[in-house]
Amino acid sequence: MKSYQTELHSAWLVGEINPKEIEALAAAGIEAVESHATQISIEQAREARRICDANGIKIHSVMRGANFNRDDLYKSDVEAMIRAIRVAAAYGASSILCVPGRVDAPPVSPDKFKIQFDPETLELKSLTENDGDSPEIAKYIAAQNYATQATRERLPQVFKVAAYEGVRIGLENVWNNLWCAPEFYAAFVHSFDSPWVGSYFDLGNHVKYAPTEKWLRALGKNTIVKMHFKDFLYDASTPSLGHFTPIGTGSNDWKLIRDVMEEIEYNGFLTMEFEEGESRKLTLQQQVQKFKNFFAGEDILKGV
């Protein structure tokens, strides 16, 4: 067993806080939960925190999507984001996951991407080596660049509330067809130059674009707010380039990923967002064993 200086903690994805579910998670050894229930009152959030506290469970984060690149929606989404931050604070959460927007998929597969961008302006210059005169690719590049510009202008409208409530914003590009290369995504996150903005990184979502450890190294130290614990099996023979799969059966090199987390000094929570197929038959205790194995740098399926 390797000895690590960094400390990782297990978490589970939930909706509205259910006392029986929280009791079961606590009994199995899960340390925290992440909730996607943000459209509740402050009083309801405080009661949810009380239930979790009584069971030794922390509500560490919440999830929220936004449309900062949509001129017709962004104002209402800014207000919804502010409310979600306040709910997160009432939960006792230290972060909020934010998917800041999405655009339509480009007309080429990610395995053809050769992304070139301006490191100063973050303007996407080309998507592939042979963009040529493709109107479809030109349309995608224009949409990508507008999304970058709009998000950089509009997201800061919530920073004062985030700072007041002590809730850090973790940006996630969860297959939203934006910032689809490690260096590009890292540059986008770092461009906000704010202690209240970082990356909410998913260990399974990015495999079809580049190996997970490459993303982690591009983001570097003090950038990742929280993580999702998930696996993906890369398969170049399929249009989607693969599929999600039970943790430990995909393309992620989990021992290497654990070492890279130590390298970038990541301390914090990993939320098991969901498991696929046969893993749904596993007990909570078996799922917790996957966490323990990964945290210790051992075979992730040992004893499962």
Secondary structure as the mmCIF struct_conf table of DSSP 4:
data_model
#
loop_
_struct_conf.conf_type_id
_struct_conf.id
_struct_conf.beg_label_comp_id
_struct_conf.beg_label_asym_id
_struct_conf.beg_label_seq_id
_struct_conf.end_label_comp_id
_struct_conf.end_label_asym_id
_struct_conf.end_label_seq_id
BEND BEND1 GLN A 5 THR A 6
STRN STRN1 LEU A 8 VAL A 14
BEND BEND2 GLY A 15 GLU A 16
HELX_RH_AL_P HELX_RH_AL_P1 PRO A 19 ALA A 28
TURN_TY1_P TURN_TY1_P1 GLY A 29 GLY A 29
STRN STRN2 ALA A 32 SER A 35
BEND BEND3 GLN A 39 ILE A 40
HELX_RH_AL_P HELX_RH_AL_P2 ILE A 42 ALA A 54
TURN_TY1_P TURN_TY1_P2 ASN A 55 GLY A 56
STRN STRN3 LYS A 58 GLY A 65
TURN_TY1_P TURN_TY1_P3 PHE A 68 ASN A 69
TURN_TY1_P TURN_TY1_P4 ASP A 71 LEU A 73
HELX_RH_AL_P HELX_RH_AL_P3 TYR A 74 TYR A 91
TURN_TY1_P TURN_TY1_P5 GLY A 92 GLY A 92
BEND BEND4 SER A 94 SER A 94
STRN STRN4 SER A 95 VAL A 99
HELX_LH_PP_P HELX_LH_PP_P1 ASP A 104 PRO A 106
BEND BEND5 PRO A 107 VAL A 108
HELX_RH_3T_P HELX_RH_3T_P1 PRO A 110 LYS A 112
STRN STRN5 GLN A 116 PHE A 117
TURN_TY1_P TURN_TY1_P6 PRO A 119 THR A 121
STRN STRN6 LEU A 124 SER A 126
BEND BEND6 LEU A 127 THR A 128
TURN_TY1_P TURN_TY1_P7 GLU A 129 ASN A 130
TURN_TY1_P TURN_TY1_P8 GLY A 132 ASP A 133
HELX_RH_AL_P HELX_RH_AL_P4 PRO A 135 ARG A 154
HELX_RH_3T_P HELX_RH_3T_P2 LEU A 155 VAL A 158
HELX_RH_AL_P HELX_RH_AL_P5 PHE A 159 GLU A 165
TURN_TY1_P TURN_TY1_P9 GLY A 166 GLY A 166
STRN STRN7 ARG A 168 LEU A 171
BEND BEND7 VAL A 174 TRP A 179
BEND BEND8 ALA A 181 ALA A 181
HELX_RH_AL_P HELX_RH_AL_P6 PRO A 182 HIS A 190
TURN_TY1_P TURN_TY1_P10 SER A 191 PHE A 192
TURN_TY1_P TURN_TY1_P11 PRO A 195 TRP A 196
STRN STRN8 VAL A 197 ASP A 202
TURN_TY1_P TURN_TY1_P12 LEU A 203 TYR A 209
BEND BEND9 ALA A 210 ALA A 210
HELX_RH_AL_P HELX_RH_AL_P7 THR A 212 LEU A 219
TURN_TY1_P TURN_TY1_P13 LYS A 221 ASN A 222
STRN STRN9 ILE A 224 PHE A 229
STRN STRN10 ASP A 231 TYR A 234
TURN_TY1_P TURN_TY1_P14 ALA A 236 SER A 237
BEND BEND10 THR A 238 THR A 238
TURN_TY1_P TURN_TY1_P15 PRO A 239 SER A 240
BEND BEND11 LEU A 241 LEU A 241
STRN STRN11 GLY A 242 THR A 245
TURN_TY1_P TURN_TY1_P16 ILE A 247 GLY A 248
BEND BEND12 THR A 249 SER A 251
HELX_RH_AL_P HELX_RH_AL_P8 TRP A 254 GLU A 263
TURN_TY1_P TURN_TY1_P17 ILE A 264 GLU A 265
STRN STRN12 GLY A 268 MET A 272
HELX_RH_3T_P HELX_RH_3T_P3 GLY A 277 LYS A 281
BEND BEND13 LEU A 282 LEU A 282
HELX_RH_AL_P HELX_RH_AL_P9 LEU A 284 PHE A 295
TURN_TY1_P TURN_TY1_P18 ALA A 296 GLY A 297
BEND BEND14 GLU A 298 GLU A 298
TURN_TY1_P TURN_TY1_P19 ILE A 300 GLY A 303
#
